[in-house]
Amino acid sequence: MLKLTNVTFLVIYCSFIYWLSSRPSLPTPMLFMHQDKIHHMGAYFIMGIFAWRFFNIFFSKPLLVSIVSLFFCSLYGLSDEWHQSFVPGRDADVMDWVADTLGALIALCILYFRKKT
């Protein structure tokens, strides 16, 4: 049976986000203004969990795991926005990057405080 490791989950998830960003548009109905920011936060919340699980292998201190994971997620979000600037029909938005980083930060805060107790 195939055993998926923590790095595999992170790589597959990052690849999935890259693939979504390569599409000219996503088929999601806009129900309210700035709904896309909620999507960004949710996607990077999940990435934050995968990043925590991966970096937890290399660092023993929860604070260091959180910082490295947040840096990774934020940098990936920034690179994803840059990538979208080259995709027809898409554009880069600083507020999307902020939502990405905030989603990862929320996940990592939850994991950090859960690990500390």
N, C-alpha and C positions, 0 to 999 in steps of 0.2 A: 504494500500500500504506500502511496505517495505521502511523505511527511513534509509538510510545509513549515519552514523555519521562520523566525521573526524577520530576518532580512528578506525572505521571499515575499511575505505579506507586504512589507514596506515597498519593495520594488514593484510588485504588481499594482499596488494602490497608486503609487506615483505615476506609473505607466498609464493607468486608467484615467487619471486626471489630465495627463498630457494628451491622451487620445480625445477626451472630451473637449479640451481647449483647441484641438485642431479642427473641430467642426465649425462651420460658418455660423451655426445657430443651434441652440438646444431646444427641443420640443417641449418646453414647459410653459403652461399658461401663466401669464402674469396676473395674479389676483390682487396684488397691492403694490404700491410704489416701494422700490428698494428690496423687493423680495429676493433678488439675486444675492444680496448681502447675507441673508439667512442661509442660502444654499452654500455660499462660500464658507461661512462659519461652520456649518454642519460637516462639509467635506474635510475641512482642516481640523475639526475636532477629532474626526476619525483618524486622520493622518497623525495627529498628536499622540493618539493612543498607540498606533503602530510604531512611531518613532521612539516613544518611551520604551516599548517592549524591546526594540532593537538596541538602543543605546544603554539600556539597563544591563546588557551583557558585558559592556566595557567599563562601566563606572559603578562604584558601589554606593556613592552618596546620592540620595534622592534629589538634592538641590542641583548637583552637577548634571544628573540625568535630565532634569527639567530644563536647565539652561541650554544644554547642547541640543536637546530635542526641539526647543522653541526656536533656536537659531536655525536649525535645519529646516523646520517647517516654514519659517518666515522667509528664508532665502529661497526655498523652493517656490513659495507663493510669488515672490518677486520675479523669479525666472519665468514662472508661468505667465505672469502679466506681460513680460517682455515678449514671450513666445506668441501670445495672443495679438500683439501689435502687428505681427506679420501675417495673420490669418485674415483673409477677406471676410468682411462681415462682422469681425470682432475688433475690439480695441482694448488698450491697456487702461486700467483705472486704479489710481492710488487707493481709493476707498475699498476696492475689491481686495487689494493686498492687506489693508488694515483689517478687513473682515476675516481674511485668511489667518492672519497672525492672532487675532482675538479668539477665533475658534480654537486654534491650537493652544493658546494660553489658558483658556477655560478648562480644556481637557487635562492639561498638564498640572494645573493648580489642584484639580480634583484628585489626580493620581498622587501628586506630591503630599497633600494633606492626608490622604488615605494611607499612604506608606508611612507617614510620620506617626500615626496613631497605633 
